[in-house]
Amino acid sequence: MNNTDSVPRFIEPGDDQDQDQDLVLPLYVSRQVDDKTRRAQEARKRLLAAATLQQQRAAALNNG
């Protein structure tokens, strides 16, 4: 069996989950995430961080 933890999920008015009611404020709900999904999410975060750092370095070289 996979290990699962709750991960916050952001729901905004107009989402599929909000068909029959109006939300005044966004809600945070949890959903279960397995190990494979968690690893993929962490990998995406690392790639985004690396791309951001590379972009900042390139901008610094171009400006300096």
PyMOL Python script that loads the backbone (N, CA, C, O; Angstrom):
from pymol import cmd

cmd.read_pdbstr("""\
ATOM      1  N   MET A   1       0.845  -1.184   0.000  1.00  0.00           N
ATOM      2  CA  MET A   1       0.000   0.000   0.000  1.00  0.00           C
ATOM      3  C   MET A   1       0.882   1.237   0.000  1.00  0.00           C
ATOM      4  O   MET A   1       1.923   1.263   0.657  1.00  0.00           O
ATOM      5  N   ASN A   2       0.475   2.243  -0.724  1.00  0.00           N
ATOM      6  CA  ASN A   2       1.246   3.472  -0.827  1.00  0.00           C
ATOM      7  C   ASN A   2       1.039   4.351   0.397  1.00  0.00           C
ATOM      8  O   ASN A   2      -0.050   4.403   0.968  1.00  0.00           O
ATOM      9  N   ASN A   3       2.102   5.038   0.787  1.00  0.00           N
ATOM     10  CA  ASN A   3       2.017   6.007   1.868  1.00  0.00           C
ATOM     11  C   ASN A   3       1.370   7.273   1.313  1.00  0.00           C
ATOM     12  O   ASN A   3       1.786   7.773   0.268  1.00  0.00           O
ATOM     13  N   THR A   4       0.366   7.790   1.997  1.00  0.00           N
ATOM     14  CA  THR A   4      -0.309   9.008   1.530  1.00  0.00           C
ATOM     15  C   THR A   4      -0.345  10.043   2.635  1.00  0.00           C
ATOM     16  O   THR A   4      -0.462   9.707   3.814  1.00  0.00           O
ATOM     17  N   ASP A   5      -0.243  11.289   2.250  1.00  0.00           N
ATOM     18  CA  ASP A   5      -0.354  12.419   3.169  1.00  0.00           C
ATOM     19  C   ASP A   5      -1.318  13.428   2.577  1.00  0.00           C
ATOM     20  O   ASP A   5      -1.549  13.442   1.368  1.00  0.00           O
ATOM     21  N   SER A   6      -1.871  14.258   3.416  1.00  0.00           N
ATOM     22  CA  SER A   6      -2.763  15.298   2.939  1.00  0.00           C
ATOM     23  C   SER A   6      -1.949  16.463   2.394  1.00  0.00           C
ATOM     24  O   SER A   6      -0.978  16.896   3.016  1.00  0.00           O
ATOM     25  N   VAL A   7      -2.345  16.963   1.241  1.00  0.00           N
ATOM     26  CA  VAL A   7      -1.685  18.100   0.612  1.00  0.00           C
ATOM     27  C   VAL A   7      -2.753  19.147   0.348  1.00  0.00           C
ATOM     28  O   VAL A   7      -3.804  18.815  -0.201  1.00  0.00           O
ATOM     29  N   PRO A   8      -2.516  20.426   0.728  1.00  0.00           N
ATOM     30  CA  PRO A   8      -3.532  21.449   0.496  1.00  0.00           C
ATOM     31  C   PRO A   8      -3.821  21.626  -0.991  1.00  0.00           C
ATOM     32  O   PRO A   8      -2.909  21.549  -1.814  1.00  0.00           O
ATOM     33  N   ARG A   9      -5.048  21.854  -1.329  1.00  0.00           N
ATOM     34  CA  ARG A   9      -5.462  22.098  -2.701  1.00  0.00           C
ATOM     35  C   ARG A   9      -6.329  23.340  -2.699  1.00  0.00           C
ATOM     36  O   ARG A   9      -7.226  23.470  -1.866  1.00  0.00           O
ATOM     37  N   PHE A  10      -6.072  24.253  -3.623  1.00  0.00           N
ATOM     38  CA  PHE A  10      -6.753  25.536  -3.667  1.00  0.00           C
ATOM     39  C   PHE A  10      -7.974  25.438  -4.569  1.00  0.00           C
ATOM     40  O   PHE A  10      -7.856  25.026  -5.723  1.00  0.00           O
ATOM     41  N   ILE A  11      -9.137  25.807  -4.066  1.00  0.00           N
ATOM     42  CA  ILE A  11     -10.370  25.809  -4.857  1.00  0.00           C
ATOM     43  C   ILE A  11     -10.862  27.241  -4.946  1.00  0.00           C
ATOM     44  O   ILE A  11     -10.982  27.933  -3.936  1.00  0.00           O
ATOM     45  N   GLU A  12     -11.145  27.676  -6.162  1.00  0.00           N
ATOM     46  CA  GLU A  12     -11.640  29.026  -6.379  1.00  0.00           C
ATOM     47  C   GLU A  12     -13.095  28.973  -6.840  1.00  0.00           C
ATOM     48  O   GLU A  12     -13.551  27.946  -7.341  1.00  0.00           O
ATOM     49  N   PRO A  13     -13.820  30.075  -6.673  1.00  0.00           N
ATOM     50  CA  PRO A  13     -15.179  30.124  -7.209  1.00  0.00           C
ATOM     51  C   PRO A  13     -15.147  29.844  -8.706  1.00  0.00           C
ATOM     52  O   PRO A  13     -14.286  30.348  -9.427  1.00  0.00           O
ATOM     53  N   GLY A  14     -16.098  29.029  -9.161  1.00  0.00           N
ATOM     54  CA  GLY A  14     -16.160  28.697 -10.576  1.00  0.00           C
ATOM     55  C   GLY A  14     -15.498  27.373 -10.906  1.00  0.00           C
ATOM     56  O   GLY A  14     -15.660  26.875 -12.020  1.00  0.00           O
ATOM     57  N   ASP A  15     -14.748  26.778  -9.965  1.00  0.00           N
ATOM     58  CA  ASP A  15     -14.173  25.463 -10.189  1.00  0.00           C
ATOM     59  C   ASP A  15     -15.287  24.435 -10.301  1.00  0.00           C
ATOM     60  O   ASP A  15     -16.423  24.697  -9.905  1.00  0.00           O
ATOM     61  N   ASP A  16     -14.965  23.279 -10.834  1.00  0.00           N
ATOM     62  CA  ASP A  16     -15.961  22.216 -10.981  1.00  0.00           C
ATOM     63  C   ASP A  16     -16.598  21.833  -9.650  1.00  0.00           C
ATOM     64  O   ASP A  16     -17.761  21.432  -9.607  1.00  0.00           O
ATOM     65  N   GLN A  17     -15.841  21.956  -8.569  1.00  0.00           N
ATOM     66  CA  GLN A  17     -16.366  21.598  -7.260  1.00  0.00           C
ATOM     67  C   GLN A  17     -17.370  22.629  -6.754  1.00  0.00           C
ATOM     68  O   GLN A  17     -18.056  22.385  -5.761  1.00  0.00           O
ATOM     69  N   ASP A  18     -17.464  23.756  -7.410  1.00  0.00           N
ATOM     70  CA  ASP A  18     -18.292  24.866  -6.940  1.00  0.00           C
ATOM     71  C   ASP A  18     -19.464  25.115  -7.892  1.00  0.00           C
ATOM     72  O   ASP A  18     -19.733  26.260  -8.256  1.00  0.00           O
ATOM     73  N   GLN A  19     -20.157  24.061  -8.293  1.00  0.00           N
ATOM     74  CA  GLN A  19     -21.232  24.220  -9.271  1.00  0.00           C
ATOM     75  C   GLN A  19     -22.517  24.772  -8.660  1.00  0.00           C
ATOM     76  O   GLN A  19     -23.204  25.572  -9.294  1.00  0.00           O
ATOM     77  N   ASP A  20     -22.851  24.360  -7.446  1.00  0.00           N
ATOM     78  CA  ASP A  20     -24.161  24.708  -6.906  1.00  0.00           C
ATOM     79  C   ASP A  20     -24.116  25.682  -5.734  1.00  0.00           C
ATOM     80  O   ASP A  20     -25.122  25.875  -5.052  1.00  0.00           O
ATOM     81  N   GLN A  21     -22.973  26.290  -5.495  1.00  0.00           N
ATOM     82  CA  GLN A  21     -22.909  27.260  -4.395  1.00  0.00           C
ATOM     83  C   GLN A  21     -21.906  28.347  -4.724  1.00  0.00           C
ATOM     84  O   GLN A  21     -20.967  28.128  -5.490  1.00  0.00           O
ATOM     85  N   ASP A  22     -22.106  29.509  -4.149  1.00  0.00           N
ATOM     86  CA  ASP A  22     -21.171  30.614  -4.335  1.00  0.00           C
ATOM     87  C   ASP A  22     -20.229  30.662  -3.144  1.00  0.00           C
ATOM     88  O   ASP A  22     -20.668  30.648  -1.994  1.00  0.00           O
ATOM     89  N   LEU A  23     -18.937  30.717  -3.424  1.00  0.00           N
ATOM     90  CA  LEU A  23     -17.947  30.825  -2.362  1.00  0.00           C
ATOM     91  C   LEU A  23     -17.521  32.280  -2.232  1.00  0.00           C
ATOM     92  O   LEU A  23     -17.127  32.904  -3.217  1.00  0.00           O
ATOM     93  N   VAL A  24     -17.595  32.811  -1.046  1.00  0.00           N
ATOM     94  CA  VAL A  24     -17.170  34.179  -0.809  1.00  0.00           C
ATOM     95  C   VAL A  24     -15.648  34.239  -0.773  1.00  0.00           C
ATOM     96  O   VAL A  24     -15.045  35.137  -1.360  1.00  0.00           O
ATOM     97  N   LEU A  25     -15.030  33.289  -0.088  1.00  0.00           N
ATOM     98  CA  LEU A  25     -13.580  33.211   0.006  1.00  0.00           C
ATOM     99  C   LEU A  25     -13.115  31.864  -0.528  1.00  0.00           C
ATOM    100  O   LEU A  25     -13.851  30.882  -0.437  1.00  0.00           O
ATOM    101  N   PRO A  26     -11.897  31.796  -1.087  1.00  0.00           N
ATOM    102  CA  PRO A  26     -11.372  30.500  -1.524  1.00  0.00           C
ATOM    103  C   PRO A  26     -11.231  29.546  -0.337  1.00  0.00           C
ATOM    104  O   PRO A  26     -11.007  29.980   0.793  1.00  0.00           O
ATOM    105  N   LEU A  27     -11.362  28.272  -0.595  1.00  0.00           N
ATOM    106  CA  LEU A  27     -11.239  27.255   0.443  1.00  0.00           C
ATOM    107  C   LEU A  27     -10.001  26.403   0.193  1.00  0.00           C
ATOM    108  O   LEU A  27      -9.607  26.178  -0.951  1.00  0.00           O
ATOM    109  N   TYR A  28      -9.402  25.939   1.272  1.00  0.00           N
ATOM    110  CA  TYR A  28      -8.326  24.970   1.164  1.00  0.00           C
ATOM    111  C   TYR A  28      -8.874  23.620   1.600  1.00  0.00           C
ATOM    112  O   TYR A  28      -9.471  23.500   2.670  1.00  0.00           O
ATOM    113  N   VAL A  29      -8.673  22.622   0.781  1.00  0.00           N
ATOM    114  CA  VAL A  29      -9.071  21.263   1.133  1.00  0.00           C
ATOM    115  C   VAL A  29      -7.852  20.368   0.966  1.00  0.00           C
ATOM    116  O   VAL A  29      -6.881  20.756   0.316  1.00  0.00           O
ATOM    117  N   SER A  30      -7.895  19.196   1.536  1.00  0.00           N
ATOM    118  CA  SER A  30      -6.785  18.268   1.395  1.00  0.00           C
ATOM    119  C   SER A  30      -7.186  17.109   0.502  1.00  0.00           C
ATOM    120  O   SER A  30      -8.354  16.726   0.428  1.00  0.00           O
ATOM    121  N   ARG A  31      -6.204  16.570  -0.160  1.00  0.00           N
ATOM    122  CA  ARG A  31      -6.420  15.346  -0.914  1.00  0.00           C
ATOM    123  C   ARG A  31      -5.225  14.449  -0.673  1.00  0.00           C
ATOM    124  O   ARG A  31      -4.138  14.926  -0.345  1.00  0.00           O
ATOM    125  N   GLN A  32      -5.421  13.174  -0.831  1.00  0.00           N
ATOM    126  CA  GLN A  32      -4.356  12.222  -0.585  1.00  0.00           C
ATOM    127  C   GLN A  32      -3.394  12.202  -1.770  1.00  0.00           C
ATOM    128  O   GLN A  32      -3.825  12.228  -2.923  1.00  0.00           O
ATOM    129  N   VAL A  33      -2.091  12.154  -1.485  1.00  0.00           N
ATOM    130  CA  VAL A  33      -1.066  12.111  -2.512  1.00  0.00           C
ATOM    131  C   VAL A  33      -0.168  10.922  -2.227  1.00  0.00           C
ATOM    132  O   VAL A  33       0.335  10.765  -1.115  1.00  0.00           O
ATOM    133  N   ASP A  34       0.029  10.088  -3.234  1.00  0.00           N
ATOM    134  CA  ASP A  34       0.909   8.941  -3.021  1.00  0.00           C
ATOM    135  C   ASP A  34       2.370   9.331  -3.243  1.00  0.00           C
ATOM    136  O   ASP A  34       2.662  10.448  -3.670  1.00  0.00           O
ATOM    137  N   ASP A  35       3.276   8.414  -2.954  1.00  0.00           N
ATOM    138  CA  ASP A  35       4.708   8.695  -3.034  1.00  0.00           C
ATOM    139  C   ASP A  35       5.149   9.088  -4.439  1.00  0.00           C
ATOM    140  O   ASP A  35       5.965   9.994  -4.606  1.00  0.00           O
ATOM    141  N   LYS A  36       4.609   8.408  -5.452  1.00  0.00           N
ATOM    142  CA  LYS A  36       5.004   8.695  -6.838  1.00  0.00           C
ATOM    143  C   LYS A  36       4.596  10.116  -7.228  1.00  0.00           C
ATOM    144  O   LYS A  36       5.375  10.841  -7.847  1.00  0.00           O
ATOM    145  N   THR A  37       3.386  10.509  -6.868  1.00  0.00           N
ATOM    146  CA  THR A  37       2.904  11.856  -7.171  1.00  0.00           C
ATOM    147  C   THR A  37       3.713  12.897  -6.420  1.00  0.00           C
ATOM    148  O   THR A  37       4.053  13.940  -6.979  1.00  0.00           O
ATOM    149  N   ARG A  38       4.025  12.627  -5.158  1.00  0.00           N
ATOM    150  CA  ARG A  38       4.800  13.561  -4.353  1.00  0.00           C
ATOM    151  C   ARG A  38       6.188  13.760  -4.961  1.00  0.00           C
ATOM    152  O   ARG A  38       6.670  14.890  -5.049  1.00  0.00           O
ATOM    153  N   ARG A  39       6.832  12.672  -5.381  1.00  0.00           N
ATOM    154  CA  ARG A  39       8.158  12.786  -5.998  1.00  0.00           C
ATOM    155  C   ARG A  39       8.088  13.612  -7.274  1.00  0.00           C
ATOM    156  O   ARG A  39       8.976  14.424  -7.533  1.00  0.00           O
ATOM    157  N   ALA A  40       7.045  13.417  -8.072  1.00  0.00           N
ATOM    158  CA  ALA A  40       6.887  14.193  -9.301  1.00  0.00           C
ATOM    159  C   ALA A  40       6.685  15.674  -8.988  1.00  0.00           C
ATOM    160  O   ALA A  40       7.251  16.530  -9.668  1.00  0.00           O
ATOM    161  N   GLN A  41       5.889  15.985  -7.975  1.00  0.00           N
ATOM    162  CA  GLN A  41       5.674  17.376  -7.576  1.00  0.00           C
ATOM    163  C   GLN A  41       6.974  18.009  -7.099  1.00  0.00           C
ATOM    164  O   GLN A  41       7.269  19.154  -7.443  1.00  0.00           O
ATOM    165  N   GLU A  42       7.750  17.277  -6.313  1.00  0.00           N
ATOM    166  CA  GLU A  42       9.021  17.800  -5.818  1.00  0.00           C
ATOM    167  C   GLU A  42      10.007  18.019  -6.966  1.00  0.00           C
ATOM    168  O   GLU A  42      10.758  18.994  -6.964  1.00  0.00           O
ATOM    169  N   ALA A  43      10.007  17.117  -7.942  1.00  0.00           N
ATOM    170  CA  ALA A  43      10.889  17.268  -9.096  1.00  0.00           C
ATOM    171  C   ALA A  43      10.519  18.517  -9.891  1.00  0.00           C
ATOM    172  O   ALA A  43      11.397  19.255 -10.336  1.00  0.00           O
ATOM    173  N   ARG A  44       9.212  18.756 -10.068  1.00  0.00           N
ATOM    174  CA  ARG A  44       8.769  19.967 -10.781  1.00  0.00           C
ATOM    175  C   ARG A  44       9.194  21.225 -10.037  1.00  0.00           C
ATOM    176  O   ARG A  44       9.602  22.207 -10.657  1.00  0.00           O
ATOM    177  N   LYS A  45       9.100  21.200  -8.707  1.00  0.00           N
ATOM    178  CA  LYS A  45       9.522  22.354  -7.912  1.00  0.00           C
ATOM    179  C   LYS A  45      11.019  22.605  -8.076  1.00  0.00           C
ATOM    180  O   LYS A  45      11.448  23.750  -8.218  1.00  0.00           O
ATOM    181  N   ARG A  46      11.819  21.523  -8.055  1.00  0.00           N
ATOM    182  CA  ARG A  46      13.266  21.686  -8.227  1.00  0.00           C
ATOM    183  C   ARG A  46      13.595  22.220  -9.613  1.00  0.00           C
ATOM    184  O   ARG A  46      14.464  23.082  -9.748  1.00  0.00           O
ATOM    185  N   LEU A  47      12.916  21.725 -10.651  1.00  0.00           N
ATOM    186  CA  LEU A  47      13.152  22.228 -12.003  1.00  0.00           C
ATOM    187  C   LEU A  47      12.789  23.703 -12.116  1.00  0.00           C
ATOM    188  O   LEU A  47      13.512  24.475 -12.745  1.00  0.00           O
ATOM    189  N   LEU A  48      11.679  24.094 -11.513  1.00  0.00           N
ATOM    190  CA  LEU A  48      11.270  25.497 -11.545  1.00  0.00           C
ATOM    191  C   LEU A  48      12.289  26.370 -10.814  1.00  0.00           C
ATOM    192  O   LEU A  48      12.634  27.454 -11.284  1.00  0.00           O
ATOM    193  N   ALA A  49      12.768  25.896  -9.666  1.00  0.00           N
ATOM    194  CA  ALA A  49      13.763  26.661  -8.914  1.00  0.00           C
ATOM    195  C   ALA A  49      15.055  26.802  -9.714  1.00  0.00           C
ATOM    196  O   ALA A  49      15.661  27.873  -9.731  1.00  0.00           O
ATOM    197  N   ALA A  50      15.477  25.726 -10.376  1.00  0.00           N
ATOM    198  CA  ALA A  50      16.700  25.779 -11.181  1.00  0.00           C
ATOM    199  C   ALA A  50      16.530  26.716 -12.366  1.00  0.00           C
ATOM    200  O   ALA A  50      17.444  27.473 -12.692  1.00  0.00           O
ATOM    201  N   ALA A  51      15.368  26.673 -13.017  1.00  0.00           N
ATOM    202  CA  ALA A  51      15.119  27.556 -14.155  1.00  0.00           C
ATOM    203  C   ALA A  51      15.079  29.013 -13.717  1.00  0.00           C
ATOM    204  O   ALA A  51      15.588  29.889 -14.417  1.00  0.00           O
ATOM    205  N   THR A  52      14.477  29.274 -12.563  1.00  0.00           N
ATOM    206  CA  THR A  52      14.418  30.643 -12.036  1.00  0.00           C
ATOM    207  C   THR A  52      15.812  31.158 -11.718  1.00  0.00           C
ATOM    208  O   THR A  52      16.148  32.298 -12.038  1.00  0.00           O
ATOM    209  N   LEU A  53      16.621  30.319 -11.088  1.00  0.00           N
ATOM    210  CA  LEU A  53      17.994  30.711 -10.764  1.00  0.00           C
ATOM    211  C   LEU A  53      18.794  30.986 -12.036  1.00  0.00           C
ATOM    212  O   LEU A  53      19.540  31.962 -12.109  1.00  0.00           O
ATOM    213  N   GLN A  54      18.636  30.125 -13.029  1.00  0.00           N
ATOM    214  CA  GLN A  54      19.340  30.326 -14.299  1.00  0.00           C
ATOM    215  C   GLN A  54      18.907  31.625 -14.968  1.00  0.00           C
ATOM    216  O   GLN A  54      19.735  32.349 -15.520  1.00  0.00           O
ATOM    217  N   GLN A  55      17.619  31.918 -14.918  1.00  0.00           N
ATOM    218  CA  GLN A  55      17.097  33.143 -15.514  1.00  0.00           C
ATOM    219  C   GLN A  55      17.653  34.376 -14.775  1.00  0.00           C
ATOM    220  O   GLN A  55      18.011  35.370 -15.406  1.00  0.00           O
ATOM    221  N   GLN A  56      17.721  34.303 -13.454  1.00  0.00           N
ATOM    222  CA  GLN A  56      18.262  35.414 -12.674  1.00  0.00           C
ATOM    223  C   GLN A  56      19.742  35.628 -12.979  1.00  0.00           C
ATOM    224  O   GLN A  56      20.195  36.768 -13.081  1.00  0.00           O
ATOM    225  N   ARG A  57      20.492  34.544 -13.125  1.00  0.00           N
ATOM    226  CA  ARG A  57      21.916  34.652 -13.447  1.00  0.00           C
ATOM    227  C   ARG A  57      22.107  35.278 -14.837  1.00  0.00           C
ATOM    228  O   ARG A  57      22.968  36.137 -15.026  1.00  0.00           O
ATOM    229  N   ALA A  58      21.302  34.841 -15.794  1.00  0.00           N
ATOM    230  CA  ALA A  58      21.386  35.398 -17.148  1.00  0.00           C
ATOM    231  C   ALA A  58      21.040  36.879 -17.148  1.00  0.00           C
ATOM    232  O   ALA A  58      21.685  37.670 -17.835  1.00  0.00           O
ATOM    233  N   ALA A  59      20.031  37.253 -16.386  1.00  0.00           N
ATOM    234  CA  ALA A  59      19.645  38.662 -16.309  1.00  0.00           C
ATOM    235  C   ALA A  59      20.753  39.486 -15.663  1.00  0.00           C
ATOM    236  O   ALA A  59      21.020  40.612 -16.083  1.00  0.00           O
ATOM    237  N   ALA A  60      21.398  38.925 -14.643  1.00  0.00           N
ATOM    238  CA  ALA A  60      22.488  39.631 -13.963  1.00  0.00           C
ATOM    239  C   ALA A  60      23.670  39.822 -14.921  1.00  0.00           C
ATOM    240  O   ALA A  60      24.298  40.881 -14.923  1.00  0.00           O
ATOM    241  N   LEU A  61      23.972  38.813 -15.727  1.00  0.00           N
ATOM    242  CA  LEU A  61      25.062  38.929 -16.698  1.00  0.00           C
ATOM    243  C   LEU A  61      24.743  39.957 -17.769  1.00  0.00           C
ATOM    244  O   LEU A  61      25.624  40.708 -18.187  1.00  0.00           O
ATOM    245  N   ASN A  62      23.510  40.002 -18.214  1.00  0.00           N
ATOM    246  CA  ASN A  62      23.103  40.940 -19.242  1.00  0.00           C
ATOM    247  C   ASN A  62      23.088  42.378 -18.721  1.00  0.00           C
ATOM    248  O   ASN A  62      23.364  43.316 -19.469  1.00  0.00           O
ATOM    249  N   ASN A  63      22.768  42.547 -17.446  1.00  0.00           N
ATOM    250  CA  ASN A  63      22.679  43.891 -16.870  1.00  0.00           C
ATOM    251  C   ASN A  63      24.019  44.380 -16.337  1.00  0.00           C
ATOM    252  O   ASN A  63      24.209  45.582 -16.149  1.00  0.00           O
ATOM    253  N   GLY A  64      24.941  43.468 -16.093  1.00  0.00           N
ATOM    254  CA  GLY A  64      26.180  43.855 -15.445  1.00  0.00           C
ATOM    255  C   GLY A  64      27.310  43.988 -16.345  1.00  0.00           C
ATOM    256  O   GLY A  64      28.414  44.312 -15.907  1.00  0.00           O
TER     257      GLY A  64
END
""", "prot")
cmd.dss("prot")
cmd.show_as("cartoon", "prot")
cmd.util.cbc("prot")
cmd.orient("prot")
